[in-house]
Amino acid sequence: MNAIYHNFIINAKPEKVFKAVSEPELFENWWPLKCSGSPALGEEFNFVFEEPYNWYAKVSKIEPQKVIHFKMTKSDPDWDPTTFGFELREHKDGTYLSFFHKDWPEANEHMKYSSFCWAMLLNGLKGYVEKGDIVPFSERA
């Protein structure tokens, strides 16, 4: 299986970063148009983009303030077998964030494009957490 990895530092405490990657209303500030769910093991999240992108995932691992993983359950055929997640640890400059999106069936064009999009979106996450910047949904990768 294939995977995407992005690691970077966010100049903010892990608690603030964790909220931005686990609370639906904060997800909406940097990734989907709309989001619902509860950050608890086994709970379902709904990530709504533009039609026909109305995707679902379950929280497959969670350690508050440290780790959250999402196993896709209903999405694009390439995304369905995948899991993405955020792992946080304290760093002298704030939070070291390790992101992964693994179990891609093949390293096809969609995976490569998704890697680019994740890089752009994660940069938006960094701007949102550090400065409160919100990129309008229509301008996100």
C-alpha positions in Angstrom: 0.0 0.0 0.0 1.0 3.6 -0.6 1.1 6.6 1.7 1.4 10.4 2.0 3.4 12.0 4.8 3.8 15.6 5.8 5.6 16.8 9.0 5.9 20.3 10.1 5.9 22.7 13.1 2.9 24.8 14.1 3.7 27.7 16.5 0.9 26.9 19.0 0.3 24.6 21.9 -0.7 21.0 21.1 -4.1 21.5 22.7 -5.0 24.3 20.2 -3.7 22.2 17.2 -5.7 19.1 18.4 -8.9 21.1 18.5 -8.4 22.3 14.9 -8.0 18.7 13.7 -10.7 17.1 15.8 -13.6 19.6 16.3 -16.0 19.7 13.3 -16.6 23.5 13.4 -12.9 24.1 13.4 -12.2 21.6 10.6 -14.5 23.9 8.5 -12.0 26.7 8.9 -9.3 24.9 6.9 -10.6 21.8 5.1 -14.3 20.9 4.3 -17.1 23.2 3.6 -19.2 21.5 6.3 -18.3 18.9 8.9 -20.1 17.1 11.7 -19.0 14.4 14.1 -17.7 13.8 17.6 -14.0 13.3 18.4 -14.4 9.9 20.2 -13.4 6.4 19.3 -15.7 4.8 16.8 -17.7 8.0 16.1 -18.6 9.0 12.6 -17.5 12.2 10.9 -19.2 13.7 7.8 -16.9 15.8 5.6 -19.0 17.7 3.0 -17.3 19.4 0.1 -19.1 20.3 -3.1 -21.4 17.8 -4.7 -20.9 14.9 -5.1 -18.2 14.9 -2.4 -20.2 14.0 0.8 -17.7 11.7 2.6 -17.7 9.8 5.9 -15.0 8.5 8.2 -14.8 6.9 11.6 -12.4 7.9 14.4 -10.2 4.8 14.5 -7.7 6.0 17.1 -7.7 8.9 19.5 -5.5 10.1 22.4 -6.8 13.6 23.4 -4.3 16.4 22.7 -2.0 13.9 20.9 -3.5 11.6 18.2 -6.5 11.3 16.0 -6.9 8.9 13.1 -9.8 8.7 10.6 -10.7 5.6 8.7 -12.6 6.5 5.5 -15.9 4.6 5.2 -17.8 6.3 2.3 -15.9 8.4 -0.1 -14.1 8.1 -3.4 -13.1 4.6 -4.4 -9.4 5.5 -4.0 -10.0 7.0 -0.6 -12.3 4.3 0.8 -9.5 1.9 1.9 -7.5 4.8 3.4 -6.9 6.2 6.8 -5.5 9.6 7.6 -4.4 11.0 10.8 -2.6 13.6 12.9 0.0 12.9 15.6 1.1 15.8 17.7 4.0 16.3 20.1 5.4 19.3 22.0 8.2 21.1 20.3 10.3 24.0 21.5 8.6 26.2 18.9 5.0 24.8 19.6 3.8 21.6 18.1 5.4 19.1 15.8 2.6 17.7 13.6 3.1 14.4 11.8 0.4 13.8 9.2 -0.2 10.6 7.2 -2.7 9.4 4.7 -2.0 5.7 4.2 -3.4 2.5 2.5 -3.8 4.0 -1.0 -4.4 1.1 -3.3 -2.0 2.5 -5.8 0.3 5.5 -6.3 -1.9 6.9 -9.1 -2.6 10.4 -10.3 -5.3 10.8 -7.7 -3.0 10.0 -4.8 -0.3 12.4 -6.2 -2.9 15.2 -6.5 -4.2 14.4 -3.0 -0.7 14.7 -1.7 -0.4 18.2 -3.2 -3.8 19.2 -1.9 -2.9 17.9 1.6 0.2 20.0 1.6 -1.8 23.1 0.7 -4.5 22.4 3.2 -2.1 21.7 6.0 -0.4 25.0 5.2 -3.9 26.5 5.7 -4.2 24.7 9.0 -0.9 26.2 10.1 -2.1 29.7 9.1 -5.4 29.2 10.8 -4.0 28.0 14.1 -1.1 30.4 14.3 -2.8 33.6 12.9 -6.5 32.9 12.7 -6.4 33.0 8.9 -9.3 31.3 7.1 -8.9 30.6 3.4 -12.4 30.8 1.8 -13.5 27.3 0.8 -13.6 28.1 -2.9 -9.8 29.0 -2.7 -8.7 25.9 -0.9 -6.7 23.2 -2.8 
